[in-house]
Amino acid sequence: MSQKFDYFVILAAMRTGSNLLEANLNALDGVTSHGEAFNPHFIGRLKTEELLGISIEQRDQNPTDLLDAIREAPFGLNGFRFFDGHDPRVLEPVLSDPRCAKIILTRNPLDSFISLQIARETKQWQLKNVKRRREARIEFKVIEFQKYLDQQQNFQLLLLHHLQDSGQTPFYIAYDDLNRLESLNGLAEWLGVAGRLTELDDTLKPQNPEATQSKVTNPDQLERDLSQVDRFNLYRTPNFEPQRGPAVANYVAAPNTPLMYLPVRGGVEAQVSQWLADLDGVDMDALITNQNRKQARRWMISHPGHRKFTVLRHPLARAHSVFCSKILSTGPGSYLKIRNMLRNRFKIPIPGQLRKDNYPIDQHLEAFSAFLQFLRQNLAGQTPVRVDGMWCSQAQVLEGMVSFALPDVILREEELASALPNLARSLGHETPLVPTITDPDSPYTLGEIYDEALETLAADAYQRDYMQFGFGAWKPVKGAE
C-alpha cells in the first residue's frame, strides 16, 4: 500500500490518451485503475453491471459508497478516471482530499477535438487490431471547436484553482509523454508505489496518427479559422482586484412595494433611495436597509414577485463624483487619510484646504487626471492604498452581488428617468414619480473639464467595465449638467 496516497484519480478529457495511461498504470505491480467509475451511462467499463460490489443504482443513489470502496480496495493503490461530465458530486470531495493523488492528463485541444469528432463518426473508441481500424475525415467547424476549447479551459481552471486553494500539487502528464517510459516510471515514483515498468503497454494502438490537416475535409478553412481563435486568451482583461462580498447591508428595500435596490457605491445611491421612499410616500429612514443575509432572504421569501435592481454609471462620471466627494472635499464622509497620502506621496495637486480662490479649473483637470492614473495603478494592485468600494470596478461589485442575490434588472444612470417609473408600473403603481437626476459635482462639473484624454485615462483604469458593459464616450445625463 502506498504511504503517500490512499487512492488516485486521473483527471482528463475524452481522447486525451486516458485509456493508454490507465493500461500502463494497471501494468504496475500494486496499482489498479477501475476505468470511468462515475460515468453516468455505465460503471467502470461498458457492459459492466457493478464495480467492487457496488451496482450502478447504488452508485447513483450515493456515489460516496463507490468512492469509499475504491479508497479501501485491497491489493495496492486503486483509482479511477474522471472526465468533465461525470458525476459532479464526486469532484469536490476528491479534489479536497489530500490523500487522493491527482493525475492531470492533457493533450493539444485541437488534436483531441478532431479525434473526438472522428470517434463519434466511426463509432470506434479504441483500437487494438490495426486491421479493424475505421477511417473517416470530418468537417472542421470553428464554432464547435471554440465551445470545446472553452469547456476544457474552464475545467482546467477549476482544477487549478481548487488545488491551489487547498495547497495540493498534482502530477501533470501530457499525451505525448505516454510514450516515454521515464515519465510513466516518474509517475510511479510520485505515487509512492514500488513497481516500475520495463516496457510500455502496446495493446492500444493510435487511431489517427496522420497530420491534422489530413483528418479534415476542409484543411484550408481550418487554417483560416484557427487564426481567429484566441487560443491563449490574449485579449482577456487581467483582474487584480480583491474579491468583494455581496454587501447585503447596503441593500435598500421599499417598505410597501416589493422592490429592492442593490447599490453600486460611487453611483447614484442617494437619488435612487430617495425615489424609493417617494414611491411609497415615506421618509428615507422608513426604507428597509442594514439587513443581514438571513433578514434579506426572509424579505425575498415574504415578497413573492419582488424585483431586485441595480444601477450602473459611466466609469468616468463615477470616478469624478468620487474624486470630488471623497478626495477633494474635506467635509463629512471624505477620505482624509487617503487624501493626504494622494497629496503627499502621489503628488496629486489638490490644496490642503479647498477654497473658492485657491483651486482654478485647470488645476482641477490636472488633479482629476492624476487621480485617474492613480486608479489604474490601484485597481492593478500596485499601490498600498485599499481598493475602496467607492471606486472599485462595477464588474467586481456585480460579481460580489451574485454570490448572494442576482439583480434581475441592471439599469444605466442615463435611462433612470424612464426605466424606474416603468419598473414601478410593473409592480402596480399607476403614476409613479420620475426620479431626480444626479446633482452636479462640486466645485466643477465633469462637463466643464471633459476631453478625450480623460476618457482614455478612465478606459485604461476601468478596462473591465468598458468591455463588460459596452461603455462608450461619456455624455452628460440630461438634467444633470
C-alpha positions as CSV (number, residue, x, y, z in Angstrom):
1,M,0.0,0.0,0.0
2,S,1.2,3.4,-0.9
3,Q,2.2,5.5,2.1
4,K,1.8,8.8,0.3
5,F,-1.8,8.3,-1.0
6,D,-4.8,6.2,-0.3
7,Y,-6.2,6.3,-3.8
8,F,-5.8,8.2,-7.1
9,V,-7.9,9.9,-9.8
10,I,-6.9,10.6,-13.4
11,L,-8.5,13.9,-14.4
12,A,-8.7,14.1,-18.1
13,A,-11.0,14.7,-21.1
14,M,-12.1,12.2,-23.8
15,R,-9.5,11.5,-26.5
16,T,-6.5,12.6,-24.4
17,G,-5.0,9.1,-24.0
18,S,-6.6,8.2,-20.7
19,N,-7.1,4.5,-21.8
20,L,-3.4,4.2,-22.6
21,L,-2.4,5.9,-19.4
22,E,-4.7,3.5,-17.4
23,A,-3.3,0.5,-19.2
24,N,0.2,1.4,-18.2
25,L,-0.8,2.1,-14.6
26,N,-2.5,-1.3,-14.4
27,A,0.7,-2.9,-15.7
28,L,2.4,-1.6,-12.5
29,D,2.6,-4.1,-9.6
30,G,0.3,-2.9,-6.8
31,V,-1.8,-0.4,-9.0
32,T,-5.4,-0.8,-10.2
33,S,-7.4,1.7,-12.1
34,H,-11.1,1.0,-12.4
35,G,-12.0,2.9,-15.5
36,E,-14.7,5.5,-15.7
37,A,-16.2,4.7,-12.3
38,F,-18.6,7.6,-12.3
39,N,-19.6,7.8,-15.9
40,P,-23.4,8.4,-15.8
41,H,-24.0,5.8,-18.5
42,F,-22.1,2.9,-17.1
43,I,-19.9,1.9,-14.2
44,G,-16.2,1.4,-14.8
45,R,-16.4,0.0,-18.3
46,L,-19.1,-0.7,-20.9
47,K,-21.5,-3.5,-20.2
48,T,-20.3,-3.8,-16.6
49,E,-23.1,-4.1,-14.1
50,E,-21.2,-3.4,-10.9
51,L,-17.8,-2.3,-9.6
52,L,-16.3,-3.5,-6.3
53,G,-19.6,-4.8,-5.2
54,I,-21.4,-1.5,-5.9
55,S,-24.2,-1.5,-8.5
56,I,-25.0,1.4,-10.9
57,E,-28.2,2.0,-8.9
58,Q,-26.3,2.1,-5.6
59,R,-23.6,4.4,-7.0
60,D,-26.2,6.8,-8.4
61,Q,-28.0,6.9,-5.1
62,N,-24.9,7.6,-3.1
63,P,-21.6,8.0,-5.1
64,T,-19.5,8.2,-2.0
65,D,-20.2,4.4,-1.4
66,L,-18.2,3.6,-4.5
67,L,-15.6,6.3,-3.7
68,D,-15.1,4.6,-0.3
69,A,-14.9,1.2,-2.0
70,I,-12.1,2.4,-4.3
71,R,-10.2,4.0,-1.4
72,E,-10.5,0.9,0.7
73,A,-10.0,-1.7,-2.0
74,P,-7.3,-4.3,-1.1
75,F,-4.2,-5.2,-3.1
76,G,-2.4,-1.9,-3.5
77,L,-3.3,1.6,-4.7
78,N,-6.6,1.9,-6.5
79,G,-8.1,4.7,-8.6
80,F,-10.3,5.7,-11.5
81,R,-10.7,8.1,-14.4
82,F,-12.8,11.2,-14.2
83,F,-13.9,13.4,-17.1
84,D,-15.8,16.7,-17.1
85,G,-19.4,15.4,-17.4
86,H,-19.0,12.6,-14.9
87,D,-21.0,12.7,-11.6
88,P,-20.2,16.2,-10.3
89,R,-20.9,15.1,-6.7
90,V,-17.6,13.3,-6.7
91,L,-15.3,16.1,-7.8
92,E,-15.4,18.3,-4.7
93,P,-14.6,15.6,-2.1
94,V,-11.9,14.1,-4.4
95,L,-10.2,17.4,-5.0
96,S,-10.4,18.4,-1.4
97,D,-8.8,15.1,-0.2
98,P,-5.0,15.4,0.1
99,R,-4.8,11.6,0.4
100,C,-6.1,11.3,-3.2
101,A,-3.4,11.6,-5.8
102,K,-4.4,13.8,-8.7
103,I,-3.0,12.9,-12.1
104,I,-3.9,15.5,-14.7
105,L,-3.7,14.3,-18.3
106,T,-3.7,16.9,-21.1
107,R,-3.5,16.9,-24.9
108,N,-3.3,19.6,-27.6
109,P,-7.0,20.5,-27.7
110,L,-7.2,20.6,-31.5
111,D,-5.9,17.1,-31.7
112,S,-8.3,15.8,-29.0
113,F,-11.3,17.7,-30.6
114,I,-10.7,16.2,-34.0
115,S,-10.1,12.8,-32.6
116,L,-13.4,13.0,-30.7
117,Q,-15.3,14.0,-33.9
118,I,-13.8,11.1,-35.8
119,A,-14.6,8.6,-33.0
120,R,-18.2,9.8,-33.0
121,E,-18.3,9.4,-36.8
122,T,-16.8,5.9,-36.8
123,K,-18.2,4.7,-33.5
124,Q,-14.7,3.3,-32.8
125,W,-13.3,4.4,-29.4
126,Q,-10.4,2.0,-29.0
127,L,-8.1,0.3,-31.4
128,K,-6.3,-3.0,-30.6
129,N,-6.1,-4.5,-34.1
130,V,-4.9,-2.2,-36.8
131,K,-6.7,-4.3,-39.4
132,R,-10.0,-3.2,-37.9
133,R,-9.3,0.5,-38.0
134,R,-12.1,2.6,-39.3
135,E,-11.1,5.7,-41.2
136,A,-13.0,9.0,-41.5
137,R,-12.4,12.6,-42.2
138,I,-14.6,15.3,-40.5
139,E,-15.5,18.8,-41.4
140,F,-13.9,21.2,-39.0
141,K,-16.3,23.7,-37.6
142,V,-14.7,26.6,-35.7
143,I,-17.7,27.4,-33.6
144,E,-17.9,23.9,-32.2
145,F,-14.2,23.9,-31.6
146,Q,-14.4,27.2,-29.7
147,K,-17.1,25.8,-27.5
148,Y,-15.0,22.7,-26.8
149,L,-11.9,24.8,-26.1
150,D,-13.8,27.0,-23.6
151,Q,-15.2,23.9,-21.9
152,Q,-11.8,22.3,-21.5
153,Q,-10.1,25.6,-20.3
154,N,-12.9,26.1,-17.7
155,F,-12.4,22.6,-16.4
156,Q,-8.7,23.0,-16.2
157,L,-9.1,26.3,-14.4
158,L,-11.5,24.7,-11.9
159,L,-8.9,22.0,-11.1
160,L,-6.0,24.5,-10.9
161,H,-7.8,26.9,-8.5
162,H,-9.2,24.2,-6.3
163,L,-5.8,22.6,-5.9
164,Q,-4.1,25.9,-5.4
165,D,-6.6,27.0,-2.8
166,S,-6.0,23.7,-0.8
167,G,-2.2,23.7,-1.3
168,Q,-2.0,20.5,-3.2
169,T,0.3,19.5,-6.1
170,P,-1.0,17.3,-8.9
171,F,1.1,15.3,-11.3
172,Y,0.8,16.7,-14.8
173,I,1.3,14.4,-17.8
174,A,0.8,15.2,-21.4
175,Y,-0.5,12.9,-24.2
176,D,3.0,12.8,-25.8
177,D,4.6,11.8,-22.5
178,L,2.7,8.5,-22.6
179,N,5.3,7.1,-25.0
180,R,8.1,7.9,-22.5
181,L,8.9,5.1,-20.1
182,E,10.8,7.6,-17.9
183,S,7.7,9.7,-17.5
184,L,5.5,6.8,-16.5
185,N,8.0,5.5,-14.0
186,G,8.3,9.0,-12.7
187,L,4.6,8.9,-12.1
188,A,5.0,5.6,-10.2
189,E,7.7,7.2,-8.0
190,W,5.4,10.2,-7.3
191,L,2.5,7.8,-6.4
192,G,4.8,6.1,-3.9
193,V,4.4,2.6,-5.4
194,A,7.4,0.2,-5.7
195,G,6.6,-1.2,-9.1
196,R,8.3,0.0,-12.3
197,L,7.6,-0.6,-16.0
198,T,10.3,-2.2,-18.1
199,E,8.3,-1.6,-21.3
200,L,5.3,0.3,-22.5
201,D,1.9,-1.3,-22.9
202,D,1.3,-1.8,-26.7
203,T,-2.2,-3.2,-26.5
204,L,-3.8,0.0,-27.6
205,K,-2.8,1.5,-31.0
206,P,-3.1,5.2,-32.1
207,Q,-6.3,5.5,-34.1
208,N,-5.5,8.7,-36.1
209,P,-1.7,9.1,-36.4
210,E,-1.9,11.3,-39.5
211,A,-1.2,15.0,-39.6
212,T,-4.1,17.2,-38.5
213,Q,-4.8,18.6,-42.0
214,S,-5.3,15.2,-43.4
215,K,-8.0,14.4,-40.9
216,V,-10.4,17.1,-42.1
217,T,-12.3,17.7,-45.3
218,N,-11.6,21.4,-45.2
219,P,-7.9,21.9,-44.3
220,D,-7.7,25.4,-45.8
221,Q,-10.7,26.5,-43.9
222,L,-9.3,25.0,-40.7
223,E,-6.1,27.1,-41.2
224,R,-8.0,30.3,-41.7
225,D,-10.4,29.7,-38.8
226,L,-7.7,28.8,-36.3
227,S,-6.0,32.2,-37.0
228,Q,-9.2,33.8,-35.5
229,V,-9.3,31.6,-32.3
230,D,-7.8,33.2,-29.3
231,R,-6.2,30.0,-28.0
232,F,-4.1,31.7,-25.4
233,N,-6.8,34.1,-24.2
234,L,-4.6,37.0,-25.3
235,Y,-7.5,39.5,-25.2
236,R,-8.6,38.9,-21.7
237,T,-8.7,41.8,-19.3
238,P,-6.5,40.9,-16.3
239,N,-8.2,41.3,-12.9
240,F,-6.1,42.0,-9.9
241,E,-8.8,43.5,-7.7
242,P,-9.7,41.8,-4.4
243,Q,-12.9,39.8,-4.4
244,R,-15.8,41.7,-2.9
245,G,-18.7,40.3,-0.9
246,P,-22.4,41.0,-1.7
247,A,-22.6,43.9,0.8
248,V,-26.1,42.9,1.8
249,A,-26.2,45.6,4.5
250,N,-26.3,48.2,1.7
251,Y,-29.4,46.8,0.0
252,V,-32.4,49.1,0.2
253,A,-36.0,47.8,0.0
254,A,-39.2,49.8,-0.2
255,P,-41.4,49.3,2.9
256,N,-44.6,48.6,0.8
257,T,-43.6,48.0,-2.8
258,P,-41.8,44.6,-3.4
259,L,-38.8,46.4,-4.8
260,M,-35.2,46.1,-3.7
261,Y,-32.2,48.2,-4.8
262,L,-28.8,46.7,-4.8
263,P,-26.5,49.8,-4.9
264,V,-23.2,50.2,-6.6
265,R,-21.3,52.6,-4.4
266,G,-20.0,55.7,-6.0
267,G,-23.1,55.8,-8.2
268,V,-26.5,57.2,-7.6
269,E,-27.4,55.6,-4.2
270,A,-28.9,58.7,-2.6
271,Q,-31.1,59.6,-5.6
272,V,-32.4,56.1,-6.1
273,S,-33.0,55.6,-2.4
274,Q,-35.0,58.9,-2.3
275,W,-37.0,57.8,-5.3
276,L,-37.9,54.5,-3.4
277,A,-39.0,56.5,-0.4
278,D,-41.1,58.9,-2.6
279,L,-42.6,55.9,-4.4
280,D,-44.1,54.6,-1.1
281,G,-44.7,58.1,0.3
282,V,-42.4,57.6,3.3
283,D,-39.4,59.3,4.8
284,M,-35.9,57.9,3.9
285,D,-35.5,56.4,7.4
286,A,-38.5,54.2,6.7
287,L,-36.6,52.3,4.0
288,I,-35.6,48.8,4.9
289,T,-31.8,48.5,5.0
290,N,-28.9,47.4,7.2
291,Q,-30.2,43.8,6.9
292,N,-28.0,40.7,7.3
293,R,-28.2,37.8,4.9
294,K,-30.9,35.9,6.9
295,Q,-33.1,39.0,7.1
296,A,-32.6,39.7,3.4
297,R,-33.6,36.1,2.5
298,R,-36.6,36.4,4.7
299,W,-37.6,39.6,2.9
300,M,-37.3,37.9,-0.5
301,I,-39.3,34.9,0.6
302,S,-42.1,37.0,2.1
303,H,-42.3,39.2,-1.1
304,P,-43.2,36.8,-4.0
305,G,-43.0,38.6,-7.3
306,H,-40.4,41.1,-5.9
307,R,-37.9,42.8,-8.3
308,K,-34.2,43.5,-7.5
309,F,-32.3,46.0,-9.5
310,T,-29.0,47.8,-9.6
311,V,-27.7,50.9,-11.5
312,L,-24.5,51.3,-13.4
313,R,-22.8,54.6,-14.0
314,H,-20.3,55.6,-16.7
315,P,-16.9,54.9,-15.1
316,L,-15.6,58.4,-15.9
317,A,-18.6,60.1,-14.2
318,R,-18.4,57.8,-11.3
319,A,-14.7,58.4,-10.8
320,H,-15.2,62.2,-11.0
321,S,-18.0,62.1,-8.5
322,V,-15.9,60.1,-6.0
323,F,-12.9,62.3,-6.5
324,C,-15.0,65.4,-5.7
325,S,-16.9,64.0,-2.7
326,K,-14.2,61.7,-1.1
327,I,-10.8,63.1,-2.1
328,L,-11.1,66.7,-3.0
329,S,-13.6,67.5,-0.2
330,T,-12.6,67.7,3.5
331,G,-16.1,67.6,4.7
332,P,-18.0,64.8,6.5
333,G,-17.6,61.4,4.8
334,S,-14.4,62.3,2.9
335,Y,-11.4,60.1,3.0
336,L,-8.9,62.4,4.8
337,K,-6.1,59.8,5.3
338,I,-6.2,58.7,1.7
339,R,-6.5,62.4,0.6
340,N,-3.3,63.2,2.5
341,M,-1.5,60.2,1.0
342,L,-2.5,61.1,-2.5
343,R,-1.3,64.7,-2.0
344,N,2.0,63.9,-0.3
345,R,3.0,60.5,-1.9
346,F,1.3,60.5,-5.2
347,K,1.6,64.3,-5.7
348,I,-1.9,64.9,-6.8
349,P,-2.2,68.7,-7.0
350,I,-5.0,69.4,-4.6
351,P,-4.8,72.1,-1.9
352,G,-4.6,71.3,1.8
353,Q,-7.8,73.2,2.3
354,L,-10.2,73.8,-0.6
355,R,-11.4,77.4,-1.0
356,K,-13.0,79.2,-3.9
357,D,-9.9,81.2,-4.7
358,N,-7.2,78.6,-4.5
359,Y,-8.3,75.9,-6.9
360,P,-8.9,77.0,-10.5
361,I,-10.5,74.8,-13.1
362,D,-7.2,74.0,-14.9
363,Q,-5.8,72.6,-11.6
364,H,-8.9,70.5,-11.2
365,L,-8.4,69.0,-14.6
366,E,-4.8,68.2,-13.7
367,A,-5.7,66.8,-10.3
368,F,-8.5,64.6,-11.6
369,S,-6.2,63.3,-14.4
370,A,-3.7,62.3,-11.8
371,F,-6.4,60.6,-9.8
372,L,-7.4,58.5,-12.8
373,Q,-3.8,57.4,-13.2
374,F,-3.7,56.5,-9.5
375,L,-6.9,54.4,-10.0
376,R,-5.3,52.5,-12.8
377,Q,-2.4,51.6,-10.5
378,N,-4.7,51.0,-7.5
379,L,-7.0,48.6,-9.4
380,A,-4.0,46.7,-10.7
381,G,-2.8,46.1,-7.1
382,Q,0.2,48.4,-7.5
383,T,-0.4,50.8,-4.6
384,P,-0.5,50.5,-0.8
385,V,-4.0,52.1,-0.8
386,R,-7.0,49.9,-0.4
387,V,-9.3,49.3,-3.4
388,D,-12.3,51.0,-2.0
389,G,-15.8,50.1,-2.8
390,M,-16.5,53.7,-4.0
391,W,-14.1,53.3,-6.9
392,C,-13.6,49.5,-7.5
393,S,-14.8,48.3,-10.9
394,Q,-18.6,47.8,-11.2
395,A,-18.0,44.4,-12.7
396,Q,-16.4,43.3,-9.5
397,V,-19.3,44.7,-7.5
398,L,-21.8,42.7,-9.6
399,E,-19.7,39.5,-9.2
400,G,-19.9,40.0,-5.4
401,M,-23.7,40.6,-5.6
402,V,-24.4,37.3,-7.5
403,S,-22.7,35.3,-4.7
404,F,-25.9,36.1,-2.7
405,A,-28.6,37.6,-4.9
406,L,-29.0,38.2,-8.7
407,P,-30.3,41.6,-9.7
408,D,-32.9,40.8,-12.3
409,V,-32.7,44.3,-13.7
410,I,-29.5,46.2,-14.5
411,L,-30.2,49.9,-15.3
412,R,-28.0,52.7,-16.5
413,E,-27.9,56.2,-15.0
414,E,-28.9,57.8,-18.2
415,E,-32.1,55.8,-18.5
416,L,-33.4,56.1,-14.9
417,A,-35.9,58.8,-15.8
418,S,-38.0,56.3,-17.8
419,A,-36.7,53.0,-16.5
420,L,-37.6,53.4,-12.8
421,P,-41.2,54.6,-13.4
422,N,-41.6,51.7,-15.8
423,L,-40.3,49.3,-13.1
424,A,-42.8,50.8,-10.6
425,R,-45.7,50.5,-13.0
426,S,-44.9,46.7,-13.4
427,L,-45.5,46.5,-9.6
428,G,-48.8,48.2,-9.6
429,H,-48.0,52.0,-9.4
430,E,-50.1,53.8,-12.0
431,T,-48.5,57.2,-11.9
432,P,-45.0,56.8,-10.3
433,L,-42.8,59.8,-9.8
434,V,-39.8,60.5,-12.1
435,P,-36.6,60.3,-10.1
436,T,-34.4,63.4,-9.6
437,I,-31.3,63.2,-11.8
438,T,-27.9,63.2,-10.2
439,D,-26.8,66.5,-8.7
440,P,-23.8,68.2,-10.4
441,D,-20.4,67.6,-8.9
442,S,-18.7,70.4,-7.0
443,P,-16.7,72.6,-7.4
444,Y,-16.6,71.8,-11.1
445,T,-18.8,69.5,-13.2
446,L,-17.3,66.8,-15.4
447,G,-18.8,68.6,-18.4
448,E,-16.6,71.7,-17.7
449,I,-13.4,69.7,-17.9
450,Y,-14.2,66.8,-20.2
451,D,-11.9,65.9,-23.1
452,E,-10.7,62.8,-24.9
453,A,-7.6,62.4,-22.7
454,L,-9.8,62.0,-19.6
455,E,-11.8,59.3,-21.4
456,T,-8.6,57.5,-22.3
457,L,-7.4,57.6,-18.7
458,A,-10.7,56.2,-17.5
459,A,-10.7,53.4,-20.1
460,D,-7.2,52.4,-19.0
461,A,-8.3,52.3,-15.4
462,Y,-11.6,50.6,-16.0
463,Q,-10.9,48.2,-18.8
464,R,-13.2,45.5,-17.4
465,D,-16.1,47.9,-17.1
466,Y,-15.7,49.3,-20.6
467,M,-15.5,45.8,-22.0
468,Q,-18.2,44.1,-19.9
469,F,-20.8,46.8,-20.2
470,G,-20.0,48.4,-23.5
471,F,-19.4,51.9,-22.2
472,G,-18.7,54.4,-25.0
473,A,-17.6,58.1,-24.7
474,W,-19.2,59.9,-21.7
475,K,-22.1,62.2,-22.4
476,P,-23.8,64.3,-19.8
477,V,-27.0,62.9,-18.4
478,K,-30.0,65.1,-19.4
479,G,-30.8,67.4,-16.5
480,A,-27.6,66.7,-14.6
481,E,-25.2,69.0,-16.3
